[in-house]
Amino acid sequence: MANSVLINVARDFSVTPGARYRSDGDHSGQEFRETFLEQHFEESTCKDRITIVLDGTSGFATSFLEETFGGLARKFGKDTCLKRLEFVSDEDSLLPDEIISYIERCDE
């Protein structure tokens, strides 16, 4: 049976997520992807379900979300990402669908 991983962006990463790349400043989407997400996708035998809690931040730049989740899908495949990732937001009910759209369009 697969394990479950819970990542709370505000608690585990930053209440002020930044822009796309590390070179753009602190708390970038690239940093979040490389530090918190890729490790769970690295081993092909790892089947953990990853729940990402999006509440408690000051908001997300489009570039942060696309780099984090579109970048993850470009590296590991959109089907894998869609199967393994779950998004939770009580503060913005449209945010999970927005993120899913970045994953689905990762190869555009």
Backbone as CSV, one residue per row, in Angstrom:
resi,resn,N_x,N_y,N_z,CA_x,CA_y,CA_z,C_x,C_y,C_z
1,MET,0.845,-1.185,0.000,0.000,0.000,0.000,0.885,1.242,0.000
2,ALA,0.501,2.211,-0.786,1.309,3.421,-0.913,1.225,4.272,0.343
3,ASN,2.301,4.951,0.622,2.340,5.890,1.732,1.802,7.225,1.264
4,SER,1.576,8.085,2.229,1.107,9.430,1.913,2.085,10.442,2.491
5,VAL,2.358,11.474,1.707,3.251,12.550,2.127,2.416,13.824,2.174
6,LEU,2.563,14.600,3.234,1.854,15.861,3.363,2.864,16.996,3.366
7,ILE,2.686,17.931,2.437,3.536,19.116,2.373,2.626,20.329,2.513
8,ASN,2.860,21.114,3.538,2.125,22.355,3.750,3.057,23.485,3.323
9,VAL,2.727,24.157,2.235,3.615,25.164,1.658,3.970,26.235,2.692
10,ALA,2.967,26.774,3.380,3.209,27.859,4.345,4.071,27.398,5.514
11,ARG,3.811,26.235,6.030,4.547,25.722,7.191,5.927,25.179,6.808
12,ASP,5.991,24.441,5.723,7.214,23.723,5.376,8.153,24.491,4.458
13,PHE,7.635,25.505,3.781,8.454,26.219,2.804,8.477,27.720,3.062
14,SER,7.365,28.408,2.820,7.332,29.856,3.011,5.896,30.370,2.961
15,VAL,5.603,31.382,3.769,4.297,32.046,3.678,4.297,33.058,2.530
16,THR,5.467,33.307,1.968,5.581,34.238,0.846,6.315,33.583,-0.325
17,PRO,5.655,32.655,-1.021,6.293,32.044,-2.181,6.685,33.107,-3.201
18,GLY,7.821,32.884,-3.846,8.376,33.891,-4.755,8.021,33.665,-6.206
19,ALA,8.989,33.927,-7.058,8.804,33.858,-8.510,9.253,32.496,-9.049
20,ARG,9.605,32.447,-10.308,9.900,31.187,-10.996,11.231,30.548,-10.577
21,TYR,12.329,31.257,-10.790,13.660,30.665,-10.637,14.365,31.129,-9.363
22,ARG,15.322,30.342,-8.930,16.144,30.734,-7.780,16.792,32.097,-8.020
23,SER,17.189,32.360,-9.256,17.843,33.628,-9.585,16.886,34.821,-9.463
24,ASP,15.592,34.556,-9.380,14.594,35.623,-9.219,14.445,36.069,-7.769
25,GLY,15.010,35.310,-6.840,14.899,35.677,-5.435,14.543,34.486,-4.558
26,ASP,14.269,34.790,-3.316,13.981,33.755,-2.321,12.656,33.051,-2.591
27,HIS,12.609,31.804,-2.145,11.376,31.002,-2.120,10.760,30.810,-3.505
28,SER,11.597,30.501,-4.464,11.137,30.352,-5.854,10.431,29.015,-6.080
29,GLY,9.693,28.964,-7.170,9.073,27.713,-7.586,10.100,26.636,-7.867
30,GLN,11.213,27.031,-8.465,12.300,26.083,-8.735,12.821,25.490,-7.426
31,GLU,13.026,26.323,-6.430,13.505,25.850,-5.135,12.500,24.904,-4.490
32,PHE,11.224,25.249,-4.517,10.196,24.392,-3.922,10.148,23.041,-4.621
33,ARG,10.176,23.073,-5.958,10.144,21.820,-6.725,11.348,20.955,-6.408
34,GLU,12.542,21.559,-6.467,13.767,20.781,-6.260,13.920,20.306,-4.817
35,THR,13.489,21.108,-3.864,13.688,20.787,-2.450,12.606,19.877,-1.886
36,PHE,11.363,20.095,-2.276,10.260,19.384,-1.637,9.582,18.332,-2.496
37,LEU,9.596,18.475,-3.799,8.812,17.557,-4.614,9.625,16.498,-5.342
38,GLU,10.719,16.887,-5.950,11.461,15.941,-6.784,11.948,14.726,-6.012
39,GLN,12.288,14.903,-4.751,12.782,13.766,-3.966,11.744,12.643,-3.896
40,HIS,10.461,12.990,-3.950,9.409,11.975,-3.877,9.155,11.305,-5.224
41,PHE,9.710,11.849,-6.288,9.536,11.289,-7.619,10.807,10.602,-8.131
42,GLU,11.935,10.793,-7.454,13.236,10.326,-7.944,13.285,8.820,-8.172
43,GLU,12.842,8.049,-7.208,12.928,6.601,-7.348,11.691,6.088,-8.054
44,SER,11.912,5.313,-9.089,10.788,4.825,-9.883,9.869,3.913,-9.086
45,THR,10.363,3.318,-8.002,9.534,2.429,-7.198,8.705,3.181,-6.164
46,CYS,8.973,4.456,-5.988,8.259,5.249,-4.987,6.874,5.604,-5.521
47,LYS,5.840,5.222,-4.821,4.467,5.453,-5.265,3.684,6.312,-4.281
48,ASP,4.372,7.055,-3.448,3.695,7.870,-2.447,2.723,8.850,-3.076
49,ARG,1.597,9.005,-2.437,0.626,10.052,-2.789,1.082,11.301,-2.059
50,ILE,1.132,12.423,-2.745,1.625,13.662,-2.159,0.479,14.657,-2.098
51,THR,0.127,15.041,-0.876,-0.910,16.040,-0.669,-0.233,17.358,-0.360
52,ILE,-0.597,18.384,-1.108,0.006,19.701,-0.937,-1.065,20.664,-0.445
53,VAL,-0.847,21.185,0.758,-1.760,22.158,1.350,-1.290,23.546,0.923
54,LEU,-2.180,24.285,0.275,-1.835,25.570,-0.325,-2.245,26.765,0.530
55,ASP,-2.991,26.547,1.594,-3.501,27.633,2.432,-2.423,28.217,3.337
56,GLY,-2.637,29.459,3.740,-1.760,30.103,4.706,-0.651,30.940,4.115
57,THR,-0.586,31.018,2.788,0.438,31.853,2.145,-0.173,33.205,1.787
58,SER,0.682,34.115,1.375,0.208,35.419,0.909,-0.252,35.361,-0.544
59,GLY,-0.237,34.192,-1.131,-0.641,33.998,-2.525,0.485,33.396,-3.342
60,PHE,0.172,33.060,-4.574,1.139,32.413,-5.455,1.222,33.156,-6.781
61,ALA,2.426,33.437,-7.211,2.632,33.972,-8.550,2.404,32.847,-9.563
62,THR,1.847,33.203,-10.694,1.650,32.238,-11.768,2.969,31.556,-12.123
63,SER,4.044,32.338,-12.150,5.354,31.777,-12.507,5.819,30.750,-11.479
64,PHE,5.520,30.968,-10.205,5.861,29.993,-9.158,5.132,28.683,-9.423
65,LEU,3.836,28.761,-9.649,3.032,27.557,-9.845,3.431,26.809,-11.105
66,GLU,3.654,27.530,-12.190,4.024,26.862,-13.440,5.382,26.202,-13.327
67,GLU,6.340,26.886,-12.725,7.681,26.300,-12.580,7.653,25.099,-11.650
68,THR,6.914,25.205,-10.569,6.847,24.097,-9.621,6.180,22.884,-10.240
69,PHE,4.963,23.035,-10.691,4.164,21.879,-11.099,4.277,21.558,-12.582
70,GLY,4.367,22.579,-13.431,4.652,22.324,-14.834,6.051,21.754,-14.995
71,GLY,6.998,22.298,-14.233,8.372,21.787,-14.262,8.469,20.352,-13.787
72,LEU,7.714,20.021,-12.760,7.688,18.643,-12.257,7.126,17.701,-13.324
73,ALA,6.067,18.144,-13.991,5.460,17.324,-15.041,6.379,17.173,-16.244
74,ARG,7.131,18.206,-16.582,8.083,18.092,-17.690,9.170,17.080,-17.372
75,LYS,9.530,16.972,-16.117,10.599,16.058,-15.715,10.111,14.626,-15.510
76,PHE,8.928,14.468,-14.908,8.464,13.129,-14.527,7.225,12.658,-15.279
77,GLY,6.668,13.501,-16.120,5.482,13.130,-16.895,4.203,13.604,-16.229
78,LYS,3.307,14.120,-17.065,2.083,14.682,-16.496,1.177,13.611,-15.909
79,ASP,1.123,12.431,-16.505,0.259,11.379,-15.956,0.712,10.975,-14.553
80,THR,2.022,10.848,-14.372,2.561,10.509,-13.055,2.217,11.588,-12.032
81,CYS,2.382,12.831,-12.431,2.087,13.940,-11.513,0.610,14.000,-11.169
82,LEU,-0.246,13.867,-12.163,-1.683,13.919,-11.916,-2.135,12.771,-11.020
83,LYS,-1.494,11.628,-11.154,-1.856,10.465,-10.346,-1.383,10.605,-8.897
84,ARG,-0.233,11.205,-8.707,0.383,11.213,-7.378,0.123,12.463,-6.557
85,LEU,-0.236,13.567,-7.196,-0.407,14.831,-6.473,-1.871,15.109,-6.172
86,GLU,-2.105,15.628,-4.980,-3.425,16.098,-4.578,-3.240,17.484,-3.974
87,PHE,-4.135,18.405,-4.299,-4.016,19.784,-3.843,-5.198,20.140,-2.951
88,VAL,-4.905,20.800,-1.842,-5.928,21.180,-0.879,-5.858,22.687,-0.658
89,SER,-7.002,23.349,-0.848,-7.085,24.771,-0.541,-8.507,25.125,-0.131
90,ASP,-8.663,25.492,1.128,-9.949,25.996,1.606,-10.070,27.487,1.336
91,GLU,-8.960,28.163,1.152,-8.938,29.613,0.942,-9.218,30.025,-0.498
92,ASP,-8.858,29.178,-1.456,-9.053,29.496,-2.876,-9.437,28.215,-3.605
93,SER,-10.719,28.006,-3.778,-11.208,26.752,-4.359,-10.802,26.562,-5.822
94,LEU,-10.400,27.634,-6.501,-9.993,27.533,-7.907,-8.512,27.190,-8.070
95,LEU,-7.741,27.351,-7.023,-6.294,27.145,-7.115,-5.904,25.720,-7.516
96,PRO,-6.489,24.674,-6.946,-6.118,23.322,-7.402,-6.335,23.115,-8.902
97,ASP,-7.446,23.605,-9.437,-7.695,23.448,-10.880,-6.685,24.228,-11.714
98,GLU,-6.282,25.397,-11.225,-5.269,26.178,-11.925,-3.954,25.391,-11.999
99,ILE,-3.574,24.796,-10.891,-2.335,24.007,-10.856,-2.435,22.803,-11.782
100,ILE,-3.543,22.132,-11.758,-3.734,20.973,-12.643,-3.612,21.395,-14.103
101,SER,-4.089,22.580,-14.432,-3.971,23.043,-15.824,-2.507,23.234,-16.221
102,TYR,-1.651,23.671,-15.299,-0.219,23.804,-15.605,0.406,22.434,-15.851
103,ILE,-0.020,21.456,-15.089,0.501,20.098,-15.288,0.026,19.558,-16.643
104,GLU,-1.240,19.718,-16.939,-1.798,19.187,-18.195,-1.187,19.862,-19.426
105,ARG,-0.786,21.132,-19.307,-0.219,21.868,-20.448,1.300,21.897,-20.429
106,CYS,1.927,21.048,-19.676,3.381,21.135,-19.459,4.191,21.025,-20.740
107,ASP,3.676,20.393,-21.756,4.449,20.205,-22.989,4.114,21.209,-24.066
108,GLU,3.363,22.228,-23.722,3.019,23.264,-24.711,4.098,24.297,-24.821
